[in-house]
Amino acid sequence: MTDETKKHGPDDAVDISLAAEAAADAAVEADTPAEPDPIDVLRAENSDLRDKYLRLAAEMDNLRRRTERDVKDAKSYSVAGFARDMLAVSDNLRRALDAIPAEALANDESVKTLAEGVEMTERSMLAALERHGVRKLEPVGEKFDPNFHQAMFEVPNPEVPNNTVVQVVQEGYVIGERVLRPAMVGVAKGGPKVPAGEANTAQA
């Protein structure tokens, strides 16, 4: 029997052994990560799902708005090519009317009746185009805008602000917010300059 055993006895040896085991178990528990709280896990998952739902809802709302805008544009501008062709027909009708001598209109009843029929056709065609969003520009008196007007010549006129539209050679048209055909115009030259910021457009 050793001196250590003599000092402590058998019961003391058992206590030391139990204490060693307890210390070892505590060390293992310290190294092992604690199990997460199930409620915290569910809260985190709920927050993540909510975030995903909100993002998806925003994306769907943006998609719906884009689709509505695209459908509206398609309806508004689908007739643009056809409308442009009809404007060419309207131009020819107007040229035919302008070619009739004033004397023939005044003295020949049949010519007058024909001219009235052509004018009615022209008005009816332009009214039909207007119902589909085609609108005629009224640029006379406005500041020249290259987005809506095409300058054909300059007119010396010191009484009118410089770069003001004073004459229309060919009517211009827009469909919705887009230019279908720019107005061919004559602009004033030599008058006072328009102050910066004063810009009348065909959309005003």
C-alpha positions as CSV (number, residue, x, y, z in Angstrom):
1,M,0.0,0.0,0.0
2,T,1.4,3.4,-1.0
3,D,1.8,6.4,1.2
4,E,-0.9,8.2,-0.9
5,T,-3.4,5.4,-0.3
6,K,-2.6,5.4,3.4
7,K,-3.3,9.1,3.6
8,H,-6.6,9.2,1.8
9,G,-8.2,5.8,1.9
10,P,-10.4,4.0,-0.6
11,D,-13.4,6.4,-0.4
12,D,-11.2,9.3,-1.2
13,A,-9.9,7.5,-4.3
14,V,-13.4,7.0,-5.6
15,D,-14.2,10.7,-5.0
16,I,-11.1,11.7,-7.0
17,S,-12.1,9.4,-9.9
18,L,-15.7,10.8,-10.0
19,A,-14.3,14.3,-10.0
20,A,-12.0,13.5,-12.9
21,E,-14.9,12.1,-14.9
22,A,-17.1,15.1,-14.1
23,A,-14.3,17.4,-15.3
24,A,-13.9,15.4,-18.5
25,D,-17.7,15.6,-19.2
26,A,-17.7,19.3,-18.6
27,A,-14.8,19.7,-21.1
28,V,-16.7,17.7,-23.7
29,E,-19.9,19.8,-23.2
30,A,-17.9,23.0,-23.5
31,D,-16.5,21.8,-26.9
32,T,-20.0,20.7,-28.2
33,P,-22.0,23.6,-29.6
34,A,-25.4,24.2,-28.0
35,E,-28.5,23.2,-29.9
36,P,-30.2,26.2,-31.5
37,D,-33.6,27.3,-30.1
38,P,-36.4,25.9,-32.4
39,I,-38.4,29.2,-32.0
40,D,-35.4,31.2,-33.2
41,V,-34.9,28.9,-36.2
42,L,-38.6,29.4,-37.1
43,R,-38.4,33.1,-36.7
44,A,-35.4,33.3,-39.0
45,E,-37.1,31.1,-41.6
46,N,-40.2,33.2,-41.4
47,S,-38.2,36.4,-41.9
48,D,-36.4,34.9,-44.9
49,L,-39.6,33.8,-46.5
50,R,-41.2,37.2,-45.9
51,D,-38.3,38.9,-47.5
52,K,-38.5,36.6,-50.5
53,Y,-42.3,37.2,-50.8
54,L,-41.9,41.0,-50.7
55,R,-39.2,40.9,-53.4
56,L,-41.4,38.6,-55.6
57,A,-44.4,40.8,-55.1
58,A,-42.4,43.9,-56.2
59,E,-41.1,42.1,-59.2
60,M,-44.6,40.9,-60.2
61,D,-46.0,44.5,-59.8
62,N,-43.2,45.9,-62.0
63,L,-43.9,43.2,-64.6
64,R,-47.6,44.0,-64.5
65,R,-46.9,47.7,-65.1
66,R,-44.4,47.0,-67.9
67,T,-46.9,44.7,-69.6
68,E,-49.7,47.3,-69.3
69,R,-47.4,49.9,-70.8
70,D,-46.3,47.6,-73.6
71,V,-49.9,46.7,-74.4
72,K,-50.9,50.4,-74.4
73,D,-48.0,51.3,-76.6
74,A,-48.9,48.5,-79.0
75,K,-52.5,49.7,-79.3
76,S,-51.4,53.3,-79.7
77,Y,-48.7,52.8,-82.2
78,S,-49.7,49.7,-84.1
79,V,-51.5,51.9,-86.7
80,A,-48.5,54.2,-87.2
81,G,-47.4,52.8,-90.5
82,F,-51.0,52.7,-91.9
83,A,-51.6,56.2,-90.6
84,R,-48.5,57.5,-92.3
85,D,-49.6,56.0,-95.6
86,M,-53.1,57.6,-95.2
87,L,-51.4,61.0,-94.7
88,A,-49.8,60.6,-98.1
89,V,-53.3,60.1,-99.6
90,S,-54.6,63.1,-97.7
91,D,-51.7,65.2,-99.1
92,N,-52.7,64.1,-102.7
93,L,-56.3,65.0,-102.0
94,R,-55.2,68.5,-100.9
95,R,-53.0,68.9,-103.9
96,A,-55.9,68.0,-106.2
97,L,-58.1,70.6,-104.5
98,D,-55.3,73.3,-104.7
99,A,-54.9,72.5,-108.5
100,I,-58.5,73.4,-109.3
101,P,-58.6,76.9,-110.8
102,A,-60.6,79.5,-108.7
103,E,-62.5,80.5,-111.9
104,A,-63.7,76.9,-112.4
105,L,-64.8,76.6,-108.8
106,A,-66.8,79.8,-109.2
107,N,-68.4,79.2,-112.6
108,D,-68.7,75.4,-113.0
109,E,-71.2,73.7,-110.7
110,S,-69.9,70.2,-111.4
111,V,-66.3,71.2,-110.6
112,K,-67.6,72.8,-107.4
113,T,-69.5,69.7,-106.4
114,L,-66.5,67.5,-107.1
115,A,-64.3,69.8,-105.0
116,E,-66.7,69.6,-102.1
117,G,-66.8,65.8,-102.3
118,V,-63.0,65.6,-102.2
119,E,-62.9,68.0,-99.2
120,M,-65.4,65.8,-97.4
121,T,-63.3,62.8,-98.1
122,E,-60.2,64.5,-96.8
123,R,-62.0,65.6,-93.6
124,S,-63.4,62.2,-93.0
125,M,-60.0,60.5,-93.4
126,L,-58.3,63.0,-91.0
127,A,-61.2,62.5,-88.5
128,A,-60.8,58.8,-88.6
129,L,-57.0,59.1,-88.0
130,E,-57.7,61.5,-85.1
131,R,-59.9,58.9,-83.5
132,H,-56.9,56.5,-83.5
133,G,-54.6,59.0,-81.8
134,V,-53.2,60.9,-84.8
135,R,-53.1,64.7,-84.1
136,K,-52.1,67.5,-86.4
137,L,-49.3,69.9,-85.2
138,E,-50.0,73.6,-85.1
139,P,-46.5,75.1,-85.2
140,V,-47.1,78.6,-86.5
141,G,-46.0,81.1,-83.9
142,E,-44.1,78.5,-81.9
143,K,-40.3,78.3,-81.4
144,F,-38.7,76.0,-83.9
145,D,-38.3,72.5,-82.4
146,P,-36.2,70.0,-84.4
147,N,-38.0,67.2,-82.6
148,F,-41.3,68.2,-84.3
149,H,-40.4,70.5,-87.1
150,Q,-38.2,70.4,-90.3
151,A,-36.9,73.8,-91.4
152,M,-37.2,74.3,-95.1
153,F,-36.2,78.0,-95.4
154,E,-35.8,81.2,-93.5
155,V,-38.0,84.3,-93.7
156,P,-36.4,87.6,-92.9
157,N,-38.8,89.2,-90.4
158,P,-37.5,91.6,-87.7
159,E,-40.9,91.8,-86.1
160,V,-41.0,88.2,-85.1
161,P,-38.6,86.5,-82.6
162,N,-35.7,84.8,-84.3
163,N,-36.2,81.1,-85.0
164,T,-40.0,81.3,-84.7
165,V,-42.2,79.2,-87.1
166,V,-44.0,81.6,-89.5
167,Q,-45.1,79.3,-92.3
168,V,-46.1,75.6,-92.8
169,V,-45.2,74.0,-96.1
170,Q,-46.5,70.5,-95.2
171,E,-48.6,69.6,-92.1
172,G,-46.9,67.6,-89.4
173,Y,-48.6,64.9,-87.3
174,V,-48.0,63.0,-84.0
175,I,-49.5,59.8,-82.8
176,G,-49.7,59.6,-79.1
177,E,-46.4,61.1,-77.9
178,R,-44.4,60.2,-81.0
179,V,-43.8,62.1,-84.2
180,L,-45.6,60.5,-87.1
181,R,-44.3,63.1,-89.5
182,P,-42.5,66.4,-88.7
183,A,-44.0,69.6,-90.0
184,M,-42.1,71.2,-92.9
185,V,-41.8,74.9,-91.9
186,G,-40.3,78.3,-92.7
187,V,-38.7,80.1,-89.7
188,A,-38.2,83.7,-89.0
189,K,-34.7,85.2,-89.2
190,G,-33.4,88.5,-87.9
191,G,-35.9,89.3,-85.2
192,P,-35.1,89.4,-81.4
193,K,-33.8,86.2,-79.9
194,V,-36.2,84.2,-77.7
195,P,-35.1,84.3,-74.1
196,A,-33.6,81.1,-72.8
197,G,-36.1,78.8,-71.3
198,E,-39.0,79.9,-73.5
199,A,-39.5,76.8,-75.6
200,N,-42.9,76.1,-77.1
201,T,-43.2,72.6,-78.3
202,A,-45.8,70.9,-80.5
203,Q,-46.9,69.0,-77.4
204,A,-47.7,72.1,-75.4
